[in-house]
Amino acid sequence: MAQIQIKLVRSVIDRPERQKRTVQALGLGKMNSTRTVENTPEVAGMIKAVQHLLEVTEL
């Protein structure tokens, strides 16, 4: 599978609890934290749910 890099570029403060937990499940904690993950359907769905908070780059 392809690798993608995700970066948290907007804060989760004042966001619904569900979005906060989704960002945490992706392995992102603080602003500007990055993580490289496999592009699976599960991860793609989580990214789509919080895409307004993330910056996604394909590797």
C-alpha distance (Angstrom), angle and dihedral (degrees) to the residues before:
residue distance angle dihedral
M1 . . .
A2 3.78 . .
Q3 3.77 121.4 .
I4 3.78 121.2 -128.1
Q5 3.77 130.2 -170.4
I6 3.79 118.2 -140.1
K7 3.80 125.2 -165.6
L8 3.81 127.4 -170.9
V9 3.81 104.7 -130.2
R10 3.82 101.0 163.5
S11 3.77 128.6 51.1
V12 3.80 123.7 -104.9
I13 3.81 90.7 -145.3
D14 3.82 110.7 122.2
R15 3.82 92.0 13.1
P16 3.81 124.8 125.4
E17 3.81 115.1 -85.1
R18 3.80 90.6 -115.0
Q19 3.81 91.7 60.0
K20 3.81 91.5 46.9
R21 3.80 90.7 53.2
T22 3.81 92.0 46.6
V23 3.81 91.4 53.7
Q24 3.81 89.5 47.6
A25 3.82 90.7 49.3
L26 3.80 89.2 54.1
G27 3.80 87.3 58.5
L28 3.79 97.3 -109.7
G29 3.78 120.3 132.3
K30 3.77 116.4 159.4
M31 3.77 132.6 28.3
N32 3.82 114.7 -75.1
S33 3.81 92.6 16.8
T34 3.80 113.4 143.9
R35 3.77 134.8 -158.1
T36 3.80 134.2 -178.1
V37 3.81 113.9 -139.4
E38 3.80 139.5 168.3
N39 3.80 113.8 -95.3
T40 3.81 98.2 -119.2
P41 3.82 124.5 156.4
E42 3.81 90.0 -107.5
V43 3.79 93.5 53.3
A44 3.81 91.7 42.9
G45 3.81 89.8 55.3
M46 3.79 92.2 50.3
I47 3.80 90.9 48.4
K48 3.80 91.1 50.0
A49 3.82 90.5 52.6
V50 3.81 92.4 57.3
Q51 3.80 101.5 23.5
H52 3.81 91.2 128.4
L53 3.83 88.7 66.0
L54 3.81 98.2 44.1
E55 3.77 142.4 68.6
V56 3.81 111.8 -147.3
T57 3.81 125.1 -160.9
E58 3.81 125.8 -178.7
L59 3.78 115.3 -136.4
